[in-house]
Amino acid sequence: MTVPFQSPGQSPSVWVLQAIPGPLSEALTRHGGGVPHSVFRLVEQQLQYRTAVELRERVERRWFKLFSSLTGPELAERADQVAWDLLAPGDCLSPSCEDGWLRDDSGSCPHCRKASSVFHMTGEDQSDAPAASPQYAAMMAEAMRDERRRKYGLPRGGQSRHVVKHFSDHTPAPYTLREAEPVLPTEEEIDRARLDERARQVQRLAEERARADKKVRAKQSRREGRS
């Protein structure tokens, strides 16, 4: 939390109440005329046990954890109670507890938020034997790896992951063309292709001329039949 600047001479109670979120402050002003006097007295009382910074952090923490999801009508209906709950002391009787956590940030409260982890220690763990040396730890780790190899086999198709790989120099394949170069036509083949194209063009023109003459003769026959 980034604590805003507190002006010199400003009342700590007023500075704490400035941490009330905007939606709640608007609801208090619209429906109740502002912060209730009971909340003012509560802040002055709590300043005897907590600093102003801790109270501002309490307001921010509880708002986002408990009340920020309230809708507008719900907040308007419960505005006075929400303002009280944001600043009221917790249920834990320990003076160092703040909403289940110790004020010095050393962990959870041992009275109201006990650690749920349970550690089961064997007799060997509880013995007063000295710590193992690095050489002994390395030897035991290697023995555990050997036991796993004998029990489960070697990984990667029978090769250990610790095998040093030897790489040979890469020799590129000789360069070859993907496609053979096309064979260029001779002058004689070019002339023959031109003659063939010209003959096809003449044939096409002749066919068009024949169709046109046929249409003309058909028209003339129809005219002669009418006359």
QUIUR-V740315 format. One record per residue. RES is the residue in three letters. SS is DSSP state (H for helix, E for strand, C for the rest). Layout:
# QUIUR-V740315
RES_SS, RES_SS
This chain:
# QUIUR-V740315
MET_C, THR_C, VAL_C, PRO_C, PHE_C, GLN_C, SER_C, PRO_C, GLY_C, GLN_C, SER_C, PRO_H, SER_H, VAL_H, TRP_H, VAL_H, LEU_H, GLN_C, ALA_C, ILE_C, PRO_C, GLY_H, PRO_H, LEU_H, SER_H, GLU_H, ALA_H, LEU_H, THR_H, ARG_H, HIS_H, GLY_H, GLY_C, GLY_C, VAL_C, PRO_C, HIS_H, SER_H, VAL_H, PHE_H, ARG_H, LEU_H, VAL_H, GLU_H, GLN_H, GLN_H, LEU_C, GLN_C, TYR_C, ARG_C, THR_C, ALA_H, VAL_H, GLU_H, LEU_H, ARG_H, GLU_H, ARG_H, VAL_H, GLU_H, ARG_H, ARG_H, TRP_H, PHE_H, LYS_H, LEU_H, PHE_H, SER_C, SER_C, LEU_C, THR_C, GLY_H, PRO_H, GLU_H, LEU_H, ALA_H, GLU_H, ARG_C, ALA_H, ASP_H, GLN_H, VAL_H, ALA_H, TRP_H, ASP_H, LEU_H, LEU_H, ALA_C, PRO_C, GLY_C, ASP_C, CYS_C, LEU_C, SER_C, PRO_C, SER_C, CYS_E, GLU_E, ASP_C, GLY_C, TRP_E, LEU_E, ARG_C, ASP_C, ASP_C, SER_C, GLY_C, SER_E, CYS_C, PRO_C, HIS_C, CYS_C, ARG_C, LYS_C, ALA_C, SER_C, SER_C, VAL_C, PHE_C, HIS_C, MET_C, THR_C, GLY_H, GLU_H, ASP_H, GLN_H, SER_C, ASP_C, ALA_C, PRO_C, ALA_C, ALA_C, SER_C, PRO_H, GLN_H, TYR_H, ALA_H, ALA_H, MET_H, MET_H, ALA_H, GLU_H, ALA_H, MET_H, ARG_H, ASP_H, GLU_H, ARG_H, ARG_H, ARG_H, LYS_H, TYR_H, GLY_C, LEU_C, PRO_H, ARG_H, GLY_H, GLY_H, GLN_C, SER_C, ARG_C, HIS_C, VAL_C, VAL_C, LYS_C, HIS_C, PHE_C, SER_C, ASP_C, HIS_C, THR_C, PRO_C, ALA_C, PRO_C, TYR_C, THR_C, LEU_C, ARG_C, GLU_C, ALA_C, GLU_C, PRO_C, VAL_C, LEU_C, PRO_C, THR_C, GLU_H, GLU_H, GLU_H, ILE_H, ASP_H, ARG_H, ALA_H, ARG_H, LEU_H, ASP_H, GLU_H, ARG_H, ALA_H, ARG_H, GLN_H, VAL_H, GLN_H, ARG_H, LEU_H, ALA_H, GLU_H, GLU_H, ARG_H, ALA_H, ARG_H, ALA_H, ASP_H, LYS_H, LYS_H, VAL_H, ARG_H, ALA_H, LYS_H, GLN_H, SER_H, ARG_H, ARG_H, GLU_H, GLY_H, ARG_H, SER_C
